[in-house]
Amino acid sequence: MTAGHDPVGRDARSIAPADLFDLSGKVALVTGGSRGLGREMVRAFATAGADVVIASRKSDACETVAAEVRELGRRALPVAAHVGRWDDLGRLTDLAYKEFGRVDVLVNNAGMSPLAPSSAQTGEELFDKVIGVNFKGPFRLTSLIGQRMAEGDGGSIINVSSSGALFPQPRFAPYAGAKAALNALTTAFALEYGPTVRVNTISAGPFLTDVSRSWTEDNRRHTRSAVGRPGQPEEIIGTALYLASDASSYTTGSLIRVDGGLY
């Protein structure tokens, strides 16, 4: 392969960097898209030219973000759906394809991370909810949409995992386990739906989203990391755009840590 050329014959010297991140004509579906990191990704994708499906449990919250997308000149479909419910995900998929005819980018972002006093005091209902939202839901939705992507023009699937899977602690063991399982799904689905569908993980560290309101003031200011602080929600955008777009055409089955260098 000659320098400056990729295996499919495109001349890298002729590609403007901004074009690599262009999502014009694409459709993105983001779960947990009404707040936090999901909302930032929705807005970023719309700004890059994509139409967006915003899914979360509350329809009014989805509609609020959909209005923001429309103000950016893109189409938006708000859908109230619970990602831990198998049937909701089938309905979400059908609505997205009915409205847009395709999904090019799927972001499995919805999650829940409750703390428990101890493992012995973790109830079955809480355990099942954590596994359902963080693992069962992404498995089901990726199965439905990834298969359609593979049968069509391909696409990109982004699993939003957590540093909790890499640095687990007893008080959130089910969450850590579910996110570790999500990391494993990334590899399995990358193999199953490749080569035209890319599947990658963002391993997110502590971000100052709504959940951080319950943190101590010290935890809101400092982290045990190379950067030494939690992330601002908008700091997820660069990695999300990279994985959603052609900029990452040779990246699949990967886990990218966006955690400020936790240790």
C-alpha positions in Angstrom: 0.0 0.0 0.0 1.4 3.4 -1.0 1.8 6.1 1.5 -1.1 8.5 1.5 -3.6 5.9 0.2 -5.9 3.5 2.1 -6.7 -0.1 1.0 -9.9 1.0 -0.8 -8.0 3.5 -3.0 -9.0 6.8 -1.5 -6.2 9.4 -1.5 -6.0 10.5 2.2 -4.3 13.7 1.1 -7.5 14.8 -0.7 -9.8 14.4 2.2 -10.5 17.5 4.3 -10.4 16.7 8.0 -13.8 18.1 8.6 -15.3 15.8 5.9 -14.2 12.7 7.9 -16.6 13.7 10.7 -19.5 14.7 8.4 -22.7 12.8 9.2 -24.8 14.4 6.5 -27.5 12.1 5.3 -27.1 9.7 8.2 -29.5 8.7 10.9 -28.4 8.3 14.5 -30.4 6.6 17.3 -29.3 7.4 20.9 -30.7 5.8 24.0 -30.7 7.8 27.1 -30.6 10.7 24.7 -32.6 13.3 26.7 -29.9 14.3 29.2 -26.2 14.0 30.2 -23.8 12.4 27.8 -26.6 11.3 25.5 -27.9 14.8 25.0 -24.5 16.0 24.2 -24.0 13.3 21.6 -27.5 14.0 20.0 -26.6 17.6 19.6 -23.2 16.9 18.2 -24.6 14.4 15.7 -27.2 16.9 14.5 -24.6 19.6 14.2 -22.6 17.2 12.0 -25.6 16.7 9.8 -27.4 13.7 11.1 -31.1 13.2 11.7 -31.6 11.8 15.2 -33.9 9.4 17.1 -33.9 10.4 20.8 -35.0 7.6 23.1 -35.5 7.7 26.9 -38.2 6.8 29.4 -39.8 10.3 29.5 -41.6 11.5 26.4 -41.5 15.2 27.4 -37.7 15.1 27.9 -37.3 13.4 24.5 -39.4 16.1 22.9 -37.4 18.9 24.5 -34.2 17.6 22.9 -35.9 16.9 19.6 -36.9 20.5 19.5 -33.2 21.5 19.9 -32.3 19.1 17.0 -35.0 20.7 14.8 -33.6 24.2 15.7 -30.3 22.9 14.2 -32.0 22.2 11.0 -32.2 18.4 11.3 -35.1 16.0 11.7 -35.8 14.4 15.0 -37.9 11.5 16.3 -38.6 11.4 20.1 -39.5 8.0 21.4 -40.4 7.1 25.0 -38.9 3.7 25.6 -37.5 1.7 28.5 -34.3 -0.1 27.3 -34.7 -2.8 29.9 -37.9 -3.9 28.3 -37.6 -6.3 25.4 -40.8 -5.3 23.7 -40.1 -1.6 24.0 -36.9 -2.1 21.9 -38.7 -3.8 19.1 -41.2 -0.9 19.0 -38.3 1.7 19.1 -36.6 -0.1 16.2 -39.8 -0.2 14.1 -40.6 3.5 14.7 -37.1 4.5 13.7 -37.2 2.5 10.5 -40.7 3.7 9.7 -39.7 7.3 10.1 -36.3 7.3 8.4 -36.0 4.0 6.6 -32.5 3.4 8.1 -30.3 3.7 11.1 -26.6 4.4 10.4 -25.4 5.1 14.0 -26.7 3.4 17.1 -25.5 4.6 20.5 -26.3 2.3 23.5 -26.0 5.1 26.1 -28.8 4.5 28.5 -27.7 3.2 31.9 -28.3 3.1 35.6 -25.7 2.9 38.4 -27.4 2.8 41.8 -25.2 2.1 44.9 -26.1 -0.6 47.4 -25.1 -0.8 51.1 -23.6 -4.2 50.4 -23.8 -7.1 48.0 -25.9 -9.1 50.6 -28.4 -6.2 50.8 -28.8 -5.9 47.0 -32.3 -7.0 46.2 -33.3 -9.2 43.2 -35.5 -6.4 41.7 -32.6 -3.9 41.8 -30.2 -6.5 40.4 -32.5 -7.3 37.5 -33.1 -3.6 36.7 -29.3 -2.9 36.6 -28.7 -5.9 34.3 -31.7 -5.2 32.2 -30.8 -1.5 31.4 -27.0 -1.9 31.2 -26.7 -5.3 29.4 -30.0 -6.9 28.3 -31.2 -3.7 26.6 -28.0 -3.0 24.5 -27.9 -6.7 23.6 -31.4 -6.7 22.3 -31.3 -3.3 20.5 -27.9 -4.1 18.9 -29.3 -7.5 17.7 -32.3 -5.8 16.1 -30.5 -2.8 14.5 -27.1 -4.4 13.9 -28.7 -7.2 11.8 -30.5 -4.6 9.6 -27.3 -2.5 9.3 -25.4 -5.6 8.1 -28.0 -6.5 5.6 -28.0 -2.9 4.3 -25.3 -0.3 3.9 -23.5 -1.0 7.2 -23.1 1.4 10.1 -21.5 2.2 13.4 -22.6 1.0 16.9 -21.2 2.7 20.0 -21.6 1.1 23.4 -21.2 3.6 26.3 -19.6 1.6 29.1 -18.0 2.7 32.3 -14.7 2.9 34.1 -16.6 1.0 36.8 -16.1 -2.2 34.6 -12.3 -1.6 34.7 -12.1 -0.4 38.3 -15.0 -2.3 40.1 -15.9 -1.7 43.7 -18.2 -3.7 46.0 -21.0 -1.1 46.3 -21.8 -1.2 42.5 -20.8 -4.8 41.7 -23.9 -5.6 39.5 -23.3 -2.4 37.5 -19.6 -3.1 37.1 -20.5 -6.7 36.0 -23.1 -5.5 33.5 -20.8 -3.0 32.0 -18.0 -5.6 31.7 -20.5 -7.8 29.9 -21.3 -4.8 27.6 -17.6 -4.6 26.8 -17.6 -8.3 25.8 -20.7 -7.7 23.6 -18.6 -5.1 21.6 -16.2 -7.8 20.5 -18.9 -10.4 19.8 -21.0 -8.0 17.7 -18.0 -6.6 15.9 -17.3 -10.1 14.7 -20.9 -11.0 14.0 -21.8 -7.9 12.0 -18.5 -7.0 10.4 -17.1 -6.0 8.1 -19.7 -3.4 7.2 -20.8 -2.7 10.7 -18.3 -1.3 13.2 -18.9 -1.9 16.9 -16.9 0.0 19.6 -17.0 0.9 23.2 -16.5 4.3 24.9 -15.4 3.6 28.5 -16.7 6.7 30.2 -15.1 7.9 33.4 -16.7 10.4 35.9 -18.6 13.2 34.2 -20.4 16.1 35.7 -23.9 15.1 34.5 -27.1 15.0 36.6 -25.9 12.0 38.6 -22.9 14.0 39.9 -25.3 16.2 42.0 -25.2 13.6 44.7 -21.4 13.5 44.8 -19.4 15.1 47.5 -17.9 18.5 46.6 -14.4 17.0 46.6 -15.5 14.3 44.1 -17.0 17.0 41.9 -13.6 18.7 41.8 -11.0 15.9 41.9 -10.5 12.4 40.6 -7.6 10.0 40.9 -6.5 10.4 37.4 -3.8 12.0 35.1 -6.1 14.9 34.4 -7.2 15.2 38.1 -10.8 16.2 37.6 -14.1 14.9 36.3 -15.1 15.5 32.7 -17.5 18.1 31.4 -20.4 16.4 29.4 -19.3 18.1 26.2 -15.9 16.4 26.4 -17.5 13.1 25.2 -18.2 14.7 21.8 -14.9 14.2 20.1 -14.7 10.5 20.7 -18.4 10.0 19.8 -18.1 11.8 16.5 -14.9 9.9 15.7 -16.6 6.5 16.2 -19.9 7.5 14.5 -18.2 8.8 11.4 -15.9 7.7 8.6 -13.0 9.0 10.6 -12.9 5.6 12.4 -13.4 3.4 9.3 -10.6 1.0 10.4 -11.6 1.0 14.1 -13.9 -1.8 15.4 -14.0 -4.1 18.4 -12.2 -1.4 20.3 -12.6 0.1 23.8 -11.6 3.8 24.1 -11.2 5.2 27.6 -12.5 8.7 28.0 -11.9 9.0 31.7 -9.1 11.5 32.2 -6.5 8.7 32.8 -8.0 7.1 35.8 -5.8 4.8 37.8 
